Every structure is written in structure tokens, then in C-alpha cells.
Amino acid sequence: MQEHDEEKRAQMNIYFVESEPLEQQFFAEELHGHNVRFADDLSEVGVEAELLSVFIYSQIDAQFLDAHPRLKFVTTRSTGYDHIDLAECAKHGVAVSNVPNYGENTVAEHAFALILALSRRLRESFETNKKSRFSYEAIRGFDLKGKTLGVIGCGRIGLHMIRIARGFEMEARAYDLHKMALVAEVAGFSYVPLDELLACSDIISLHIPLSPETRHLINRDTLSKCKHGALIINTARGQLIDTAALIEALDSGKIGGAGLDVLEDERVLQHDSESVIGKQIISTLQHIGSGSARTELRQDPARVRELQTLMQNTRLISQPNVVFTPHSAFNSVEAVERINRTTIRNIRRFLKGASGNVIMPKNTPPENSL
């Protein structure tokens, strides 16, 4: 293997968290001049860590940074970085980078897979063999041709969504704070206010980052403004949607279905949902039993909200008109290869003293695709 400039420097302690065997082999070979280690989660990252590569479930906060004083650089193998406290990284002198471009088409294709699964009622179709009587009417879907797709967040992924929609002969509307009039004219869509998009769209797809301003953007109020029977698609971040409000809208028929690649609490993706909820119930009961129940619950309502969210997520994905995938919109062979190669470039640039996709705390967050 050809030597790289950084391999001539002092050996660095580099940790990769949430990586898989083939990725680990790739990372170890590309950084063979350094002490490369792999951890399942942040609790296994040693105090000697100087460089760290994480994925979306690793929360980099003040507590972690305080416990790892030698850390100089964090690179996330994702576009979104809401799992990293940028302000705390700045205080600790830790640089942060991401993977800004890797799979605009990848995520958009997955979002349309969710749309097609809902529009042709694939989940119900898979269940027909369990019923005593077959009925075409019970699994009848609808055409996408002539329907209106509303895209909230018209960045790279959002634009690719619109290109695909036009191939299905759909109409397209977009809501975005930053409008590109020429692009809209060429791509054949129009920008509209959020309320108008909600009211006219048969399918609404989310492609915006998570921030304090966008958290629970889809809530009881915004859902009430949606076209009756509209579909909601989310491949961005789970907390963009108020889970309880979405369940209510699905139960009432206001929302006809939801295609979700993300949830508000994604521990149910990594472990059996009943096991996660069971442990939370036991923990809560122990917490209640350790003193005055009412007083402690008043002082720690976050524990109760956490349990409620877990239970709501489990109920949500069990709905017959919900199609759920485990945060895998990014997960194609080509996209993962691009993510890993960009991550290696970010690390090499940092080791050379150069910047590679470095995020500054004051930067505007990019479009979240992971």
C-alpha cells in the first residue's frame, strides 16, 4: 500500500465507534501507520483516544469530552451532526467534521420505496395469507400519477425527490427558507408557504435537519392543516415529528399512512422493543420505589416522557398503515463506500494540519440524511 504523509507522523490513537467488520478492515488498512481501535459504543473508547470516528447513535457531549482530554478531532460518518455538541467541542478545542455529500439519490430512492409501499399497500398485501378470505378491495392502492408531492427541505435530497416525482408524472411543491428560483423553473416545481404545502400535498416528505426550530415541526397543528388522507414520509430525523400527534392523526384517518425510516427514540432499532420498554419500566418502578413516588416523578418528568416515547414508537410501527425501516435510507453499497472514503480523507487531512469538511459551531446545519 502506498504510504501517506500522515503515516510518517507520530502514531495516533484513533477509535471507530459503531462500525462493522468489513468497515473495520477497510479503516485498519487505510490507517495502518496508527493505533486503530474499534468500539461498539462510546463507553469502550479509551481515555487515550486522540481521533474519533462516530455514527449517529454516539452522543458527543461535555461529559464525554471531559473524560477524554486527549481528544483532538471527531469525524461523524453522517451528514447530520445533531448528536454532537458543537459548542462543547469548541470549548474543549476539538475539531469536528462530517460527510456532507454521499447519497442524495440513495436517500431519495429509499423515500420513494416507502411511498410505493404505502401507495400500493404492500404491508397489508403481505398479510393477506393470514386471513380466511382474500379481498382485492382490502389491499387496493392508488396511482402516483397526477398526485402532488410536497417536499419540506429542498436541498440536495429534496431536489432528487422532485426529479423522481416528475418521472412518475406527479406535481411537486417545496417549502424551504432558501429558494432557488432558477432551479425550480428548470426542475418544474414551485415554492409555496408551509401551510399551503400541507393543504395541497397528497404525500409530504421531510428532508430538513433537526434543530430547536424544527423539532416537532409535524405536530397536531400542522397535521390538522394537511390534506385528508395524506401520507407522511420521514427519512431525516425522528424528532421532526410529534409521535403522539401522528398516532392520533393515523387513528382518525386524517393521515392515510406514514413511511418512516427514523423514530423519536431509536433504541428500539438496536434492541428488541419489548426488552427495551421492559427495562425502562423496571427502572422507573425502582426509581419510584426509592423514595416518595410523586415527589421524584415531579422532579424527574423526563424519565416518564422517555418511557412514553418508547411505548408510542412501538405502537406507531405496529400500525397497519405504517411502513417502517430501521434508519437504513443511507444503506446502499455505493453510499456506504462513499461515506467511509470521505471519513478517511477527513482524518488524513486533519493529520496533515488541513481542514476536511470541518464544521464550525456557527455554521448552518446541513440537510440531514442520516
N, C-alpha and C positions, 0 to 999 in steps of 0.2 A: 504494500500500500504506500502511496506517495506520502512523504512527510508533509505536515502542515506547520506553519510558523509557530502556532501556539504549542506544538509538541516539543519545541526547543526551550520553552519556558519552564519554570518550576512546576512540578506536579501539583495539580489542583484536586481538591476533594469535591467531586461532582455527584449529586444524588438525583435520581429519576424516581418520581412517585407515580403510582397508578399506570405503570407500563406493563406490556405483555411480552411473552418470551421472544417472539420474532423482533419486536422493537428493541428489546434489551440487547439482543445480539447485534443489531444494527448500531445502536448507540455505543456499545463497548468497542466495536471495530473502528468506528469513526473517531473515537476519543481515546485510542489505545495508549496514548502517552500520559494519561491521567488516571487518578484513582476513581474509577467509576463504580458507583454502588446503586442498588435498586431497593426500593422500599414499597410495601403495599400501601402505607399511609404515612402521614406526617409524624406519627408517634415513633416511627422507626428511623427517622432522619437523625443522624448523629450530630453532636454539638460541633464536630469538626467541619461540617458542611460549609463550603465556600460558594459553590454554584448549585442551583436547584432548578430542576425542571418539573413542573406540576401539570395536572389536568384539572378539570372543572370542579372536582369534589374536594380539593385541598384548599382549605381556608387559611390564607396567609394573613395573620393579624398581629397585633402588638405582642401578645403572649408568646407566639411562636418566634417572632423576631428577637424578643428579649432573651429567649432560651438558645438562640443561635447567633452569638455575637460576631462570628467569623464570616457570616453570610454576606456576600457582596452583590449577588445577581440572582434574580428569579426570572425564568422564562416559562410562560404558560403555553402549553400545546393547544391553544384555542384562540379564537378571535376575541371573544368576550373575556373580560377580566374583573367582573364584579365579585369574584371570590378572593381578590387580592386588595388589601387595604393600601392604596397608593400613598396616602398621606403618611401612614406609619412607615412605609418603606422609605419615603423621603427622609423622615426623621432619623431613621437608622442608617441612612446612606446606602440603601440597597436599590440598585437599578432594576427595572422591570421591562420585559419585552413580551410580545405576543406574536401570533401568526395572523397578520391582517388579511391575507388572501390565500385561500386554498381550495374552496369548494362552492363557489356561487351556484354552479349548476347542480352540484351534489345535493345541497340542502333543498334547492328548489324542486328537483326531481322527487325527493322524498316527500316534500309537502304535497306535491301533486299525486303521489301514491296514496297519501292519506285522503285527499279529496276524492279520488276514484273509488277507494274502498268504501267511503261513505255514500257517494252518489249511486253506486251500484250495489250497496247494502251487502258487502261481502261477509261481514261478521254474521249477519242473520242467515246468509246463504250457507255458511259453513255449519250452522246449527240445524239445518233442515232435516238431516238424517236422524236427529234425536226426537223428532216429532212424529206422531202417528199418522198425520195427514199432511201431504205436500200441497202447498199453495203458491202459485206464481204471484198472486196479489200480495202475499205477505212479504215477498222479497223484491217487489218492484222498485226499481231505481228511477233515475231521471237523467236526461241528456245534459251535458255541459254546454253544448252549442246554444248560443243565444243568452246564456246566463251572464251575470255580472260578477266579476271578481274584484273585491276591494282589498287593496294591499296597504297595510299600515306599516310605514317604514319602507321607502322606495330607494334603498341603496342598491348594492350590487346584487344581493339575493332577490330583493323585491323586483328589480328590473328583469331578472331572469324569470321570475314567476310570471311577469306580464308577457314576456316573449312566448312562454309555453302556453299561456292562456289564449293568446292570439292564434296560436296553432290549432286550438280547439274551437276557434271562431267564437270566443267569448268577448264580452265587453270588459274593459278594465278601468278602474278608478284607483287613485292613490292619494294617501294622506301623508304628508311629510313636511317638516319645518323648513327644509331646504329644497326648493323647487328648481328643476332644470327644464325650462320651457322647451328648448330645442330637442332635448331627449324625449320629452313627452310627445312632441309633434311627430318625431321620426318613429317612435315605438307605437304610436297610436293609442295613447291613453290620456286621461285628463286628471289634473289635481283638483280635489274637492275638499271642503271642510270635513272634519271628522264626523259630525252629526249627519251630514249628507251621505257620506260613505256608508255609515251604518244603516241608514234608511234604505239605500238603493241596492245594496250588495246581497247577492244570493249566497256568496261564500266570502268570508273575511279571513285573511291570513296575516299573521303578525310577524314582522321582521324588524323589530326595534330592540335596542339594548335595554337592560334593566337598570333603572336609576330611581332615586326617590320620587321623581316626577312621573315615571311610567309604571311604578308598582301599582298593581290592581287597576290598570287603565281599563280593562274589561271588568266591569262591576255591575251592580244592579241597575244603576242609572244608564250606563252605556248599553247594557243588554236590552233594556226596555226600549231603546231607540232603534234596535235592529229590526230588519225586515222579518216578518213572522216566518219561522221555519228555516232561517239562515243557518249555514254551517260555520263553525269556528275552527280555524286551523292554527296551531301554535307549535313552531319548531324553534322558537327563540329562547325564552326563559319562562319557567313555570309561574313565577310571581307576577307576571304581567296580568294574570287572570285571578280574580277572586273565586276560589274553588266553590265556596258555598253558594255564591250567586250563580255560577254556571250550572251547578246541580239543580237549583231551583228553576232556571230557565229551561233546562232539558226536561225536567219533570212536567213543566207546564206546557211544553210544546212550542214555547216562544223561540227556542233554538232547536233546530231539527237534528243536529248531531255535532260532534266535536272530534277532530283528528288531532291528537296530542302526542308530541314527542318529548314533552317536558311536564313536570309537576312542581307544585309548590314545595313539597318535601320529597326529595328523590332517594331517601334511604330505602324505600320500597323497591327501587330498581336494583339495588345491590344485595338485598336480603329478602327472604320470604316475608311478605307484608304482614301475615298473621303473627309471625315471630317478632317483628319489629314493634307492632302495636302491643302485643302481649308484654314485651319487656317494658314498654313505656307505661302500661297500666300498672304493672308491678312496682315500677319506680315511683309512680305517682302515689300509689297506695302507701308505700313505705314512707314517702315524703309526708303524706298526710298524717300517718301514724306516729311520726317522730315528735309531734307536739300538738298544739292547737290547730286543728284542721282548717277552720275558717280563717284564722289569722294568717297562717302560712300561705294559703291559696290567694288571699288578698295581696300578700307581699310578693308572690311569685306567679302572677297570672300567665306569664309566658309559658310555663310548663303545661298548663291546661290548654292554651291555644295550640301548642305544639302537638299535643295528643289529638285535639280536634282536627287539625290539618291532616295528620296521618290517616285518621279514620275517614275523613272526607275524600282524600285521594283514593283510598281503597274503594270507597263506594262509587266514585266517579268512573274509574276504569272498569268497573263491573257493569256499567250501563250498556244495554244492547246497542244504543246509537252512538257509542263512543269507540273509536279505534285508537288504540294506544301502542306506541313503540317506545322502547327504553332508552331515550336520549341517544338515538342512533342515526339521526339525519346526516351527520357528518361521515358516517362509517362506510365509505367505499374504499376499495383497494387504492385507487388513484389519489383520493383526498388524503388518506392517512399517510401515504408516501410523501405527499407534498408537505403535510404538517411536520413530519419527522425530519425531512431535509431542511426545512426552514428553521426548525429548532436547532439543528446542528450549526447552521450558518449563524444564527443568533449567538450561540455560545462561542464560536470561533471569532466572531467579530468582537465580542466582549473581551476575550482573552488577548486580542491584538490591540485593545485600547480604543477600538472603534465602536460606533453605535450601530445596532441592527434591530430595527423595528422597536426602538425603545419608547416606552410610554412615559409621559410626564404627568404628574398629578392634575395639572390644569388642562390637559388635553380633553377634547370632546370624545366621549366613549364611542367606539366604532359599532357598526352593526353587529349584533350578537348572532352568531350562527352555531356556536357550541354552548 
